[in-house]
């Protein structure tokens, strides 16, 4: 009986292995294939909304311009140029020879159709745009009825994907919203980009294949990788194991780069030292500026002075030390233009300056009158409630450090935790908090958007999307209005200088550490990954960020001169999310020992 059972089990195993092999698309030459991954299985190639395949935007469908988020620069792509020919007309001229993957020419009519289609989908509303004029096959003009917001318009240049009119004009936008563009509907994925969607293997991977007739090859060179395969890798420990074995080339996971490099020296990231991950934008401590005593700029500045970002970086989340502006490292170019260092020296504060912070509170009359270590304001102890989400371990940890830093100042901080939607965001959006951390206002592609989101306020329903503290300053509103209207860089610099000065004087929020984006790459098979010294592309390998610079990164890598071999394609179909016991793909078949979990431990 036992022998029959054993035979049956072996037979079942062989059937399982055969089934596994049968769903594998094919074997891919390793030196021609880039393997990346996402923590959800690839299920939708919808280029407009809900898609979760890396590169559909940017590599399959292309915009007029590509954004390099790490430098905030716009790179002409389908467009040869784009410019304001007068105060209300923006002209785009397409590059010569742009064409669709079915061989038909990509023209100005497609550009016009694409912008109009986005409005039909309800994904865009182009404020003030009255007409889109097709001048000739390569030239289109966007005509506004009034003064347009030039910064918002720039965002449309990289966020609107240009789609073929001859394909989509017969597709109902309402139907398109829910399509996955897989299976039979894959026939509609006719882009203009360097790659085509070859296949989606359910619950396993998606495969992009190089477009050998890409129009852009003569402008940007032919991409080196023939295939880009996105695997389903659901956990950090699984990703770490695959990086160590060379089964992953690039991804965005929360891994300990230093520990990985000890076992595989081919692992690289944005920086060549701690924190390795690319610092991008500051995480700021919000004040509820409608509550006393936080409605006083001097009180807010005293809090800012008592905070020590160096300690937060050393003891808290993976991060870097910020300056005092809300403009992160990605906007270094703009900070240099406005002279941010000089503005900080004149109007800013010194972090960790507890003594001067105490003097400010004493001058405000906020003193500890009963000797219990907590200052009083209007006869009541100053107790501030810091709200956060219970799952945000990095923000909780930073909040605990801030609470300890404010304690010697005589400020008591109580940390309140709850779920993200019904507690944390509800508290922020309703103004029911004293202190909170967030990056929503700083994770933006340009300085106008940062200041608008953090500082604009007309009323409760007309304010910046991340002005959670309801900061209000009419001069800020005037400056933002002027900044929105001018494409002249000298004028932009003048307005940004004053906005930065007001930020430092009024302290609507305090940058407490610079948030990082998780990023790891493997140079075993591919080299020239973007990094701090060569920021040609963006290290954000998530779906939906292709036109933010992920496509630039994928197009810029080069072979590492690995031996030409054909290997079985790695599989990332393991779905366990627990500790170090999960293995993936071929490793499971040969029972390789799992590599221990390589998560970054807090220092």
RACOR-V593623 format. One record per backbone hydrogen bond with DSSP energy under -1.0 kcal/mol. CO is the residue of the C=O (numbers start at 1). NH is the residue of the N-H. E is the energy in kcal/mol with one decimal. If there is no record, write none. Layout:
# RACOR-V593623
co:CO nh:NH e:E
co:CO nh:NH e:E
This chain:
# RACOR-V593623
co:1 nh:5 e:-2.4
co:2 nh:6 e:-2.5
co:3 nh:7 e:-2.5
co:4 nh:8 e:-2.5
co:5 nh:9 e:-2.4
co:6 nh:10 e:-2.5
co:7 nh:11 e:-2.7
co:8 nh:12 e:-2.5
co:9 nh:13 e:-2.4
co:10 nh:14 e:-2.6
co:11 nh:15 e:-2.5
co:12 nh:16 e:-2.3
co:13 nh:17 e:-2.7
co:14 nh:18 e:-2.7
co:15 nh:19 e:-2.6
co:16 nh:20 e:-2.5
co:17 nh:21 e:-2.5
co:18 nh:22 e:-2.3
co:19 nh:23 e:-1.4
co:29 nh:32 e:-1.8
co:30 nh:33 e:-1.1
co:32 nh:226 e:-1.5
co:32 nh:227 e:-2.3
co:34 nh:229 e:-3.0
co:35 nh:249 e:-2.8
co:35 nh:250 e:-1.6
co:36 nh:231 e:-2.7
co:38 nh:233 e:-2.2
co:44 nh:52 e:-2.3
co:53 nh:56 e:-1.6
co:55 nh:59 e:-1.7
co:55 nh:60 e:-1.5
co:56 nh:61 e:-2.6
co:59 nh:195 e:-2.5
co:60 nh:193 e:-2.8
co:61 nh:58 e:-3.8
co:62 nh:162 e:-2.8
co:63 nh:78 e:-1.4
co:64 nh:77 e:-2.6
co:64 nh:79 e:-2.1
co:66 nh:75 e:-3.6
co:68 nh:71 e:-1.7
co:68 nh:72 e:-1.9
co:68 nh:73 e:-1.1
co:73 nh:68 e:-2.9
co:75 nh:66 e:-2.8
co:78 nh:95 e:-2.9
co:81 nh:93 e:-2.1
co:83 nh:91 e:-3.3
co:88 nh:144 e:-3.0
co:89 nh:85 e:-1.9
co:89 nh:86 e:-1.2
co:90 nh:142 e:-3.0
co:91 nh:83 e:-2.3
co:92 nh:140 e:-2.4
co:93 nh:80 e:-3.6
co:93 nh:81 e:-1.4
co:95 nh:98 e:-1.1
co:98 nh:106 e:-2.1
co:100 nh:103 e:-2.1
co:104 nh:100 e:-3.5
co:107 nh:111 e:-1.3
co:108 nh:112 e:-2.5
co:109 nh:113 e:-2.5
co:110 nh:114 e:-2.4
co:111 nh:115 e:-2.0
co:112 nh:116 e:-1.9
co:113 nh:117 e:-2.4
co:114 nh:118 e:-2.1
co:115 nh:119 e:-1.2
co:116 nh:120 e:-1.7
co:117 nh:121 e:-2.2
co:118 nh:123 e:-1.9
co:118 nh:124 e:-1.1
co:125 nh:127 e:-1.4
co:126 nh:129 e:-2.0
co:128 nh:145 e:-3.0
co:131 nh:143 e:-3.0
co:133 nh:141 e:-3.0
co:137 nh:108 e:-2.5
co:138 nh:94 e:-3.3
co:139 nh:135 e:-2.0
co:139 nh:136 e:-1.4
co:140 nh:92 e:-2.8
co:141 nh:133 e:-3.1
co:142 nh:90 e:-2.4
co:143 nh:130 e:-2.5
co:143 nh:131 e:-1.8
co:149 nh:153 e:-2.2
co:150 nh:154 e:-1.7
co:151 nh:155 e:-1.4
co:152 nh:156 e:-1.2
co:153 nh:157 e:-1.1
co:155 nh:159 e:-1.5
co:156 nh:160 e:-1.7
co:157 nh:65 e:-2.0
co:164 nh:167 e:-1.1
co:164 nh:168 e:-2.4
co:165 nh:169 e:-2.2
co:168 nh:171 e:-1.8
co:172 nh:176 e:-2.4
co:173 nh:177 e:-1.6
co:175 nh:178 e:-1.2
co:176 nh:179 e:-1.0
co:180 nh:45 e:-3.4
co:182 nh:185 e:-1.7
co:183 nh:186 e:-1.5
co:184 nh:187 e:-1.1
co:185 nh:188 e:-1.7
co:186 nh:189 e:-1.7
co:188 nh:190 e:-2.3
co:191 nh:101 e:-2.7
co:194 nh:211 e:-3.4
co:196 nh:209 e:-2.9
co:199 nh:207 e:-2.9
co:201 nh:204 e:-2.4
co:201 nh:205 e:-1.7
co:204 nh:232 e:-1.9
co:205 nh:201 e:-3.0
co:206 nh:230 e:-2.3
co:207 nh:198 e:-2.7
co:207 nh:199 e:-1.5
co:208 nh:228 e:-2.0
co:209 nh:196 e:-2.9
co:211 nh:214 e:-1.3
co:214 nh:217 e:-1.4
co:216 nh:219 e:-1.2
co:216 nh:220 e:-3.4
co:217 nh:221 e:-1.6
co:226 nh:210 e:-2.9
co:227 nh:34 e:-2.5
co:228 nh:208 e:-2.7
co:229 nh:36 e:-2.8
co:230 nh:206 e:-1.8
co:231 nh:38 e:-2.1
co:235 nh:239 e:-1.9
co:236 nh:240 e:-2.5
co:237 nh:241 e:-2.1
co:238 nh:242 e:-2.0
co:239 nh:243 e:-2.4
co:240 nh:244 e:-2.2
co:241 nh:245 e:-1.5
co:242 nh:247 e:-2.7
co:249 nh:522 e:-2.8
co:251 nh:520 e:-1.9
co:253 nh:255 e:-1.5
co:255 nh:257 e:-1.1
co:256 nh:260 e:-2.4
co:257 nh:261 e:-2.7
co:258 nh:262 e:-1.0
co:260 nh:264 e:-2.4
co:264 nh:267 e:-2.0
co:266 nh:523 e:-2.2
co:268 nh:521 e:-2.7
co:270 nh:532 e:-2.4
co:273 nh:276 e:-2.6
co:275 nh:277 e:-3.2
co:276 nh:271 e:-2.7
co:278 nh:517 e:-1.9
co:280 nh:330 e:-1.5
co:281 nh:515 e:-2.6
co:283 nh:512 e:-2.6
co:283 nh:513 e:-1.2
co:284 nh:438 e:-1.6
co:285 nh:510 e:-2.0
co:286 nh:436 e:-1.1
co:287 nh:289 e:-1.3
co:288 nh:291 e:-1.8
co:293 nh:296 e:-1.7
co:296 nh:300 e:-2.0
co:297 nh:301 e:-2.4
co:298 nh:302 e:-2.0
co:299 nh:303 e:-1.9
co:300 nh:304 e:-2.3
co:301 nh:305 e:-2.5
co:302 nh:306 e:-1.5
co:303 nh:307 e:-1.1
co:305 nh:353 e:-2.0
co:307 nh:352 e:-1.8
co:308 nh:312 e:-1.5
co:309 nh:313 e:-2.8
co:310 nh:314 e:-2.2
co:311 nh:315 e:-2.5
co:312 nh:316 e:-2.8
co:320 nh:514 e:-3.2
co:328 nh:331 e:-2.0
co:329 nh:332 e:-1.6
co:331 nh:335 e:-2.6
co:332 nh:336 e:-2.4
co:333 nh:337 e:-1.7
co:334 nh:338 e:-2.1
co:335 nh:340 e:-2.6
co:339 nh:343 e:-1.9
co:340 nh:344 e:-2.6
co:341 nh:345 e:-2.3
co:342 nh:346 e:-1.6
co:343 nh:347 e:-2.8
co:344 nh:348 e:-2.4
co:350 nh:353 e:-1.1
co:352 nh:354 e:-1.3
co:353 nh:357 e:-1.8
co:354 nh:358 e:-2.3
co:355 nh:359 e:-1.8
co:356 nh:360 e:-1.9
co:357 nh:361 e:-1.9
co:358 nh:362 e:-2.4
co:359 nh:363 e:-2.4
co:360 nh:364 e:-1.6
co:361 nh:366 e:-2.5
co:362 nh:365 e:-1.4
co:365 nh:367 e:-1.1
co:367 nh:369 e:-1.1
co:367 nh:376 e:-3.0
co:375 nh:382 e:-2.9
co:377 nh:380 e:-1.6
co:380 nh:377 e:-3.0
co:381 nh:383 e:-1.2
co:382 nh:412 e:-2.1
co:384 nh:414 e:-2.8
co:385 nh:434 e:-1.7
co:385 nh:435 e:-2.2
co:386 nh:416 e:-3.1
co:388 nh:418 e:-1.2
co:389 nh:392 e:-1.6
co:391 nh:393 e:-1.5
co:392 nh:396 e:-2.5
co:393 nh:397 e:-2.4
co:394 nh:398 e:-2.4
co:395 nh:399 e:-2.6
co:396 nh:400 e:-2.3
co:397 nh:401 e:-1.8
co:398 nh:402 e:-2.5
co:399 nh:403 e:-2.5
co:400 nh:404 e:-1.9
co:401 nh:405 e:-2.0
co:402 nh:406 e:-2.0
co:403 nh:407 e:-1.0
co:406 nh:411 e:-2.1
co:407 nh:410 e:-1.7
co:410 nh:375 e:-2.8
co:412 nh:384 e:-3.1
co:414 nh:386 e:-3.0
co:416 nh:388 e:-2.0
co:418 nh:390 e:-3.1
co:419 nh:424 e:-2.6
co:420 nh:425 e:-3.3
co:423 nh:427 e:-2.5
co:424 nh:428 e:-2.3
co:425 nh:429 e:-2.8
co:426 nh:430 e:-1.6
co:427 nh:432 e:-2.2
co:431 nh:433 e:-1.1
co:434 nh:288 e:-1.6
co:435 nh:387 e:-2.4
co:436 nh:286 e:-3.7
co:438 nh:284 e:-2.3
co:439 nh:442 e:-1.3
co:439 nh:443 e:-1.9
co:442 nh:444 e:-2.3
co:446 nh:450 e:-1.4
co:447 nh:451 e:-2.4
co:448 nh:452 e:-2.9
co:449 nh:453 e:-2.4
co:450 nh:454 e:-2.0
co:451 nh:455 e:-2.5
co:452 nh:456 e:-1.7
co:453 nh:466 e:-1.3
co:456 nh:464 e:-2.8
co:462 nh:458 e:-3.0
co:462 nh:459 e:-1.6
co:464 nh:467 e:-1.8
co:466 nh:468 e:-1.8
co:467 nh:470 e:-1.5
co:469 nh:289 e:-1.3
co:473 nh:477 e:-1.6
co:474 nh:478 e:-2.1
co:475 nh:479 e:-2.5
co:476 nh:480 e:-2.6
co:477 nh:481 e:-1.9
co:478 nh:482 e:-2.1
co:479 nh:483 e:-2.8
co:480 nh:484 e:-2.3
co:484 nh:150 e:-2.6
co:488 nh:492 e:-2.2
co:489 nh:493 e:-2.7
co:490 nh:494 e:-1.8
co:491 nh:495 e:-2.2
co:492 nh:496 e:-2.5
co:493 nh:497 e:-2.2
co:494 nh:498 e:-1.5
co:495 nh:499 e:-2.2
co:496 nh:500 e:-2.3
co:497 nh:501 e:-2.1
co:498 nh:502 e:-2.5
co:499 nh:503 e:-2.3
co:500 nh:504 e:-2.0
co:501 nh:505 e:-1.9
co:502 nh:506 e:-3.2
co:503 nh:507 e:-2.2
co:508 nh:287 e:-1.2
co:510 nh:285 e:-3.2
co:513 nh:283 e:-3.4
co:514 nh:320 e:-1.1
co:515 nh:280 e:-2.8
co:520 nh:251 e:-2.0
co:521 nh:268 e:-2.8
co:525 nh:560 e:-2.6
co:527 nh:558 e:-2.3
co:534 nh:531 e:-1.1
co:534 nh:536 e:-1.6
co:538 nh:540 e:-1.1
co:540 nh:542 e:-1.3
co:542 nh:545 e:-1.3
co:545 nh:550 e:-1.6
co:546 nh:549 e:-1.2
co:546 nh:551 e:-2.1
co:547 nh:67 e:-2.7
co:548 nh:69 e:-2.4
co:549 nh:538 e:-2.0
co:549 nh:553 e:-1.7
co:550 nh:554 e:-2.3
co:551 nh:555 e:-2.1
co:558 nh:527 e:-3.4
co:565 nh:30 e:-1.4
co:584 nh:587 e:-1.7
co:585 nh:588 e:-1.3
co:586 nh:590 e:-1.6
co:587 nh:592 e:-2.1
co:598 nh:256 e:-2.8
